[in-house]
Amino acid sequence: MKVSNYVSLKEVTRSNTATRKGIDNTPNEQQLKNITLLAEKVFDPLREWVGGAIKINSAFRSDKLNEAIGGSSSSQHCAYLGAAFDIDDTFKNATNAEMFRYIKENLSFDQLIIEFVDDNKSPLWLHVSYVDNIKNRGQILIARKNSNNKTYYSNYTEELYNEIYG
């Protein structure tokens, strides 16, 4: 079953942890609507712009799966308030930095998070979520690790982005 032109239900519900632990990772009707909206409003237009495949590393998580992996209880991956995809440039059709810029400048979103940085000063992956055109916050964050290896988030500024990725 497809949830949009480029996204299948299997792709957004696939989880090795769910399979290994026998956890049902099937979204309910509202969660499926949220996933479909994200796929249609963000992923599909991004995919068209990229002109090739984009890897979805993580998408929907049932509450039980989210608990099993230690995810936040308010995670948008659970379609708590919307839906979220973690995407990556695995197929090299566009870099994560290029996809970040495109989403930021051209698409409506609730949250866009640059997740960490690799040795080449490129985002490791992007987290993007969508609620709806009215409630989307357009919030942009940068995830980093502190000296204790604990994740923290900073509000995006062009200066901070250039300091980290420049």
Contacts in CASP RR format, 6 or more apart in sequence:
PFRMAT RR
TARGET T0000
AUTHOR 0000-0000-0000
METHOD contacts of the structure
MODEL  1
MKVSNYVSLKEVTRSNTATRKGIDNTPNEQQLKNITLLAEKVFDPLREWV
GGAIKINSAFRSDKLNEAIGGSSSSQHCAYLGAAFDIDDTFKNATNAEMF
RYIKENLSFDQLIIEFVDDNKSPLWLHVSYVDNIKNRGQILIARKNSNNK
TYYSNYTEELYNEIYG
1 8 0 8 1.000
1 9 0 8 1.000
1 10 0 8 1.000
2 8 0 8 1.000
2 9 0 8 1.000
3 9 0 8 1.000
3 12 0 8 1.000
3 32 0 8 1.000
3 35 0 8 1.000
3 36 0 8 1.000
3 39 0 8 1.000
4 36 0 8 1.000
4 39 0 8 1.000
4 40 0 8 1.000
4 43 0 8 1.000
4 44 0 8 1.000
5 40 0 8 1.000
5 44 0 8 1.000
5 47 0 8 1.000
6 39 0 8 1.000
6 43 0 8 1.000
6 44 0 8 1.000
6 47 0 8 1.000
7 35 0 8 1.000
7 39 0 8 1.000
7 43 0 8 1.000
7 44 0 8 1.000
7 56 0 8 1.000
9 32 0 8 1.000
11 56 0 8 1.000
11 59 0 8 1.000
12 35 0 8 1.000
12 39 0 8 1.000
12 56 0 8 1.000
12 59 0 8 1.000
12 60 0 8 1.000
12 85 0 8 1.000
13 25 0 8 1.000
13 26 0 8 1.000
13 27 0 8 1.000
13 59 0 8 1.000
13 60 0 8 1.000
14 25 0 8 1.000
15 23 0 8 1.000
15 25 0 8 1.000
15 61 0 8 1.000
15 65 0 8 1.000
17 23 0 8 1.000
17 65 0 8 1.000
17 68 0 8 1.000
17 69 0 8 1.000
18 24 0 8 1.000
18 25 0 8 1.000
18 62 0 8 1.000
18 65 0 8 1.000
18 68 0 8 1.000
21 68 0 8 1.000
23 62 0 8 1.000
23 64 0 8 1.000
23 65 0 8 1.000
23 68 0 8 1.000
24 62 0 8 1.000
24 64 0 8 1.000
25 60 0 8 1.000
25 61 0 8 1.000
25 62 0 8 1.000
25 65 0 8 1.000
26 62 0 8 1.000
27 35 0 8 1.000
27 60 0 8 1.000
27 62 0 8 1.000
27 79 0 8 1.000
30 79 0 8 1.000
31 60 0 8 1.000
31 78 0 8 1.000
31 79 0 8 1.000
31 83 0 8 1.000
34 79 0 8 1.000
34 82 0 8 1.000
34 83 0 8 1.000
34 130 0 8 1.000
34 131 0 8 1.000
35 59 0 8 1.000
35 60 0 8 1.000
35 79 0 8 1.000
35 83 0 8 1.000
37 82 0 8 1.000
37 83 0 8 1.000
37 130 0 8 1.000
37 132 0 8 1.000
38 82 0 8 1.000
38 83 0 8 1.000
38 84 0 8 1.000
38 85 0 8 1.000
38 128 0 8 1.000
38 129 0 8 1.000
38 130 0 8 1.000
39 85 0 8 1.000
41 107 0 8 1.000
41 108 0 8 1.000
41 130 0 8 1.000
41 133 0 8 1.000
42 85 0 8 1.000
42 103 0 8 1.000
42 107 0 8 1.000
42 108 0 8 1.000
42 109 0 8 1.000
42 128 0 8 1.000
42 130 0 8 1.000
43 54 0 8 1.000
43 56 0 8 1.000
43 85 0 8 1.000
43 87 0 8 1.000
43 128 0 8 1.000
45 106 0 8 1.000
45 107 0 8 1.000
46 54 0 8 1.000
46 87 0 8 1.000
46 99 0 8 1.000
46 102 0 8 1.000
46 103 0 8 1.000
46 107 0 8 1.000
47 53 0 8 1.000
47 54 0 8 1.000
49 94 0 8 1.000
49 102 0 8 1.000
49 106 0 8 1.000
50 93 0 8 1.000
50 94 0 8 1.000
50 99 0 8 1.000
50 102 0 8 1.000
51 93 0 8 1.000
51 94 0 8 1.000
52 91 0 8 1.000
52 93 0 8 1.000
53 91 0 8 1.000
53 93 0 8 1.000
54 87 0 8 1.000
54 88 0 8 1.000
54 89 0 8 1.000
54 90 0 8 1.000
54 91 0 8 1.000
54 93 0 8 1.000
54 94 0 8 1.000
54 99 0 8 1.000
55 87 0 8 1.000
55 88 0 8 1.000
55 89 0 8 1.000
55 90 0 8 1.000
55 91 0 8 1.000
56 85 0 8 1.000
56 86 0 8 1.000
56 87 0 8 1.000
57 86 0 8 1.000
57 87 0 8 1.000
57 88 0 8 1.000
57 125 0 8 1.000
58 77 0 8 1.000
58 85 0 8 1.000
58 86 0 8 1.000
59 77 0 8 1.000
59 83 0 8 1.000
59 84 0 8 1.000
59 85 0 8 1.000
59 86 0 8 1.000
60 77 0 8 1.000
60 78 0 8 1.000
60 79 0 8 1.000
60 83 0 8 1.000
61 69 0 8 1.000
61 71 0 8 1.000
61 75 0 8 1.000
61 77 0 8 1.000
61 78 0 8 1.000
62 78 0 8 1.000
63 78 0 8 1.000
66 72 0 8 1.000
66 73 0 8 1.000
66 75 0 8 1.000
66 77 0 8 1.000
66 78 0 8 1.000
71 77 0 8 1.000
74 80 0 8 1.000
74 81 0 8 1.000
75 84 0 8 1.000
76 82 0 8 1.000
76 83 0 8 1.000
76 84 0 8 1.000
76 110 0 8 1.000
76 111 0 8 1.000
76 129 0 8 1.000
77 83 0 8 1.000
77 84 0 8 1.000
77 86 0 8 1.000
81 110 0 8 1.000
81 131 0 8 1.000
81 135 0 8 1.000
82 110 0 8 1.000
82 129 0 8 1.000
82 130 0 8 1.000
82 131 0 8 1.000
83 129 0 8 1.000
83 130 0 8 1.000
84 111 0 8 1.000
84 127 0 8 1.000
84 128 0 8 1.000
84 129 0 8 1.000
84 130 0 8 1.000
85 127 0 8 1.000
85 128 0 8 1.000
85 129 0 8 1.000
86 115 0 8 1.000
86 125 0 8 1.000
86 126 0 8 1.000
86 127 0 8 1.000
87 96 0 8 1.000
87 99 0 8 1.000
87 125 0 8 1.000
87 126 0 8 1.000
87 128 0 8 1.000
88 96 0 8 1.000
88 124 0 8 1.000
88 125 0 8 1.000
88 126 0 8 1.000
89 95 0 8 1.000
89 96 0 8 1.000
89 98 0 8 1.000
89 99 0 8 1.000
94 102 0 8 1.000
95 122 0 8 1.000
96 114 0 8 1.000
96 122 0 8 1.000
96 123 0 8 1.000
96 124 0 8 1.000
96 125 0 8 1.000
96 126 0 8 1.000
97 122 0 8 1.000
97 123 0 8 1.000
97 165 0 8 1.000
99 126 0 8 1.000
100 112 0 8 1.000
100 114 0 8 1.000
100 123 0 8 1.000
100 126 0 8 1.000
103 109 0 8 1.000
103 112 0 8 1.000
103 126 0 8 1.000
103 128 0 8 1.000
104 112 0 8 1.000
104 140 0 8 1.000
108 130 0 8 1.000
108 133 0 8 1.000
108 136 0 8 1.000
108 138 0 8 1.000
109 128 0 8 1.000
109 129 0 8 1.000
109 130 0 8 1.000
109 136 0 8 1.000
109 138 0 8 1.000
110 129 0 8 1.000
110 130 0 8 1.000
110 131 0 8 1.000
110 135 0 8 1.000
110 136 0 8 1.000
110 137 0 8 1.000
110 138 0 8 1.000
110 139 0 8 1.000
111 127 0 8 1.000
111 128 0 8 1.000
111 129 0 8 1.000
111 137 0 8 1.000
111 138 0 8 1.000
111 139 0 8 1.000
111 140 0 8 1.000
111 141 0 8 1.000
112 126 0 8 1.000
112 127 0 8 1.000
112 128 0 8 1.000
112 129 0 8 1.000
112 138 0 8 1.000
112 139 0 8 1.000
112 140 0 8 1.000
112 141 0 8 1.000
113 126 0 8 1.000
113 127 0 8 1.000
113 128 0 8 1.000
113 140 0 8 1.000
113 141 0 8 1.000
113 142 0 8 1.000
113 143 0 8 1.000
113 153 0 8 1.000
114 123 0 8 1.000
114 126 0 8 1.000
114 140 0 8 1.000
114 141 0 8 1.000
114 142 0 8 1.000
114 143 0 8 1.000
114 156 0 8 1.000
114 161 0 8 1.000
115 123 0 8 1.000
115 124 0 8 1.000
115 125 0 8 1.000
115 126 0 8 1.000
115 127 0 8 1.000
115 143 0 8 1.000
116 123 0 8 1.000
116 124 0 8 1.000
116 125 0 8 1.000
116 143 0 8 1.000
116 144 0 8 1.000
116 145 0 8 1.000
117 123 0 8 1.000
117 124 0 8 1.000
117 144 0 8 1.000
117 164 0 8 1.000
117 165 0 8 1.000
118 124 0 8 1.000
121 164 0 8 1.000
121 165 0 8 1.000
121 166 0 8 1.000
122 165 0 8 1.000
123 165 0 8 1.000
127 143 0 8 1.000
130 136 0 8 1.000
131 137 0 8 1.000
139 155 0 8 1.000
140 155 0 8 1.000
140 156 0 8 1.000
141 153 0 8 1.000
141 154 0 8 1.000
141 155 0 8 1.000
141 156 0 8 1.000
142 153 0 8 1.000
142 154 0 8 1.000
142 155 0 8 1.000
142 156 0 8 1.000
142 160 0 8 1.000
142 161 0 8 1.000
142 164 0 8 1.000
143 151 0 8 1.000
143 152 0 8 1.000
143 153 0 8 1.000
144 151 0 8 1.000
144 152 0 8 1.000
144 153 0 8 1.000
144 154 0 8 1.000
144 164 0 8 1.000
145 151 0 8 1.000
145 152 0 8 1.000
146 152 0 8 1.000
154 160 0 8 1.000
END
